[in-house]
């Protein structure tokens, strides 16, 4: 019998991934993807979710994105409300980083992500050579439910935009926010994620973290607030340099003075 909280064999067999790429909606089952003409066995070193080398049956993500251009914008939504924003360019690339859709085989289920947690399946976006395209941990959504082509963030959510005369650091911080924060959080009520709290309404974290505590929290959340259910990952200097983190904080401080009630 399956343990409580884990997907059963029938759940995995019936799992479907929804593609909405501007030409209608398409649903692909686990069985279809496992037998896809381009499916193959791959190794992912330093897997972001499992923290070790993993082997998967996977399809190149580019093989599922027919008709998309590198300039297009993607949103990848997980079953828990996590919503990663990603330019189509690295997903379509044949060099540098390579994106793969890993498919959990019901006959060989993946391990759990932790005690009392399910696996990363039934669908998981993984990367080979992620550093080549500066792919961060927020671009590895697991328990993936849908992939959608959407307008860029700046068009969909003007409430996120810094003022036109904002400093270059603030503008760079906005880019860091999109890459590293938006998959889990909203700001000024703007965003599609249903996962974490809003970072500006009612209060911006720069308003209640004193000294360097916000920096320390972003680097290692459990060093300030230790609890078993904590889900925010730590952002090391390899993932977010000190300069990039400084820009992100500049953006948050800027937006604390530009609150928009949803």
N, C-alpha and C positions, 0 to 999 in steps of 0.2 A: 504494500500500500504506500502511496505517496505521503510524505510528511506534510503536515499542515503548513500552508504558505508556499508550497512548491507547485509548479505546474505539473499536472498529471500527463501521462502518455497521450491521452486523447486530446488534451489541451494543446500539446505541442503539434500533434498531427493536424489539428484544425487551425493552427495559427496562420494568420494572413497579414501581409504587409500591404499597405495602401500607397499607391503612387498617384500623385496629382501634379502632373507636369505641364499643364496648360492644354492638354489634348484629351481631356476627359479623365475619368478615374479608373484605375486598374487595381485589381487585387491579386496578389500572388501568394499562393500557399507555400508552406514549408516544403511539401513534396515537390511542387513545381520548381522551387529554387534549388533544392538539393540535386535535382536532375537537369538543371539548366545546362545548355551546351558548353558554357564557359566556366562552370563550377569546377573547382579543383581544391586539393588539399594544400593548405598554406601553414607556415609558422609565423607567429607574431612574437617577436622578442620584446621583453619588458612591457607586457600587456598592461595598459593603464588601470583596468579594473581588477585584474587578478594578481598584479604585481609580480608576475613571473612569465616565463615563456609559455605560450599556448599554441595548440594546433587546432585548426578549424577547417571545415568544409565551407568554401566561400565563393562568391561570384564577384568579379570586379565591379565596383559600383558604376563605373562608366558604362558597362554593358546594359544597365537598367535605365540609363538617362538619355534615351534616344531623343534626338531633336534639340537637346539643350546646348547652349553656347557657354563658353567660359565666362562671359559677362553676366550670365543669369545668376539668380540668388536662390538658395535652397533653405528650407527649414526642415529639420529632422525632429520629429516629436515622439517622445517615449510614452509608454502607457501610464507613467506616474505624473505626467504633466511637464517633464523636462523638455525644453524646446531649444535645440541648438540652431544657431544661424551660421550659414556657411556659403561662401562664394562657390559657384560651380567649378571654377577654374581648377583647384586642386583635386576635386572629385573626378574631373575628366582627364587629368594629366596622365600621360603615359611615361613620364620621367619624374625623377625626384620622389616625392611622397606618392604612395599608391593607396587608394581607398578600396576597401573590400567590405562587402556585406557578408558577415559570417552567419551561417544558418545552423541552428541547433538541431541535431538529428535525434528524433524521438528514441531511436534504438541505442543511442550513445549520448545521453544528456550530459550537459556541462556541469561542473561542480558549482555548489552554492557560492555566492559572493561573501558569505559570512554566516555566523550562527543565526538561525532563524530567518535567513534571507533566501530568496530564490536565486537562480542562476542569472547570467547576463542575457539569456535567450528570451524568446525564440530567435530574435534578430539583433545583431550587434554590429555597429560600424567600427571597423578596426583599420589600422594604418600600418603599412610598412614604410620605414624610413620617414617617420613623421617630422623630424627636425628639418628636413629639406624644404618644407613648405610652412615651417613654424606652426605646426598643428599642435594645439594645446589639449589638455584633458577634457575640456568641454566639447571638443569635436569628436568624442568617442561615445556617442549615446548608445546605451544598452537598453534591452527590452523595447527596441524600436517598434513603433506602430505605424508611422507614416512618413513619407518624404514628399514635400510639397515645393513647387516652384512659386515664389512669391516676389512681390516688389521689394526693393531694398529697404532696410530698416529705416533709413532717413525719410523715405516717402510714406511708409506706413505709420510711423510714430514720431511726428514732429515735436511731441512733448519731451523727447529725449535730446533734442538738438541744443547744443550750447549757443550762447549769443554769438552773433556774427562777428563781433569784435573780440571774442575770447582769444586768449593767448594760444600759441602753438602747442604748449604743454596740455592745455585743456582740450584742444582738438584731438591731440594724440590720445589723451585719456579717454575720450569718447570712443575711439577705435578699440582701446583696451577693454572698455566696458562691454562693447558688443561681443568681443571675442571671449572674454573670461567670466562675465557676470550674467549676461542676458539669458543664458540658457536656464538659469534657475530663478532669476529675480526680475521684477518689474521696477520701473522708476517713473514717478509721476503717474502711476496707474498704467503706463504704456508698456506693452510687451505681451507675448502670448504664453509665457511660462506660467504654470499653475503650481510651481514647486516651492519657491522660497518667498520671503517677505519683500515688500516694496522697499527700495533703498532711499526713498525721499519723502514718502508720505506715511505716517505723520512726521517722522523724524529721520534725518539723514545720519548715517553712522558717524560722520565727521562731527556731528553735534553732541554726541554722547560718549565717544571714545576720547579720552584725554591723552596727552603725551604721545608716546609711540605705540599705544596699545592697539590701535587699528591696524597698523603695519604688522605688529606681532600676531594679531588675530588672522590676518590674511595669509601670512606665512605658515602659521600652524594653529588652526582654530582650537584644537584640543589643549594647547598649552595655556589657554585662558579660561576656557569653559569645557571641562571634561565630562562628557556624558556618552553612554553607549549608543544612543540614537543619533548622535551628531553625524551629518551627512556632507557637510561642506569639506572639500578637499583642501589641503594646504598647497599654496603656490610657491614653489621653490624659485631660486634665482634662475635656474635653468628654464623654467616655464614662464617666469615673469621677472625680468631684470629689475634692479633697483630703480633704474631710470623709468622703465615702463610702469612700475608700481607708483612712483612719484607722480607720473602723469595721470594715472587712474585716480589717485587721491585729489589731484588738482581739479579733475572733472567733477568728482563728487562734491568737493567744497563749492565749486562754482554752481552746481545744480541745487545745493542747499539754499542758495539765494534766488533760485528760479523755480520755486515750487508751483506746480499746476495741479489743482484738485481734479481728480478724475470725475 
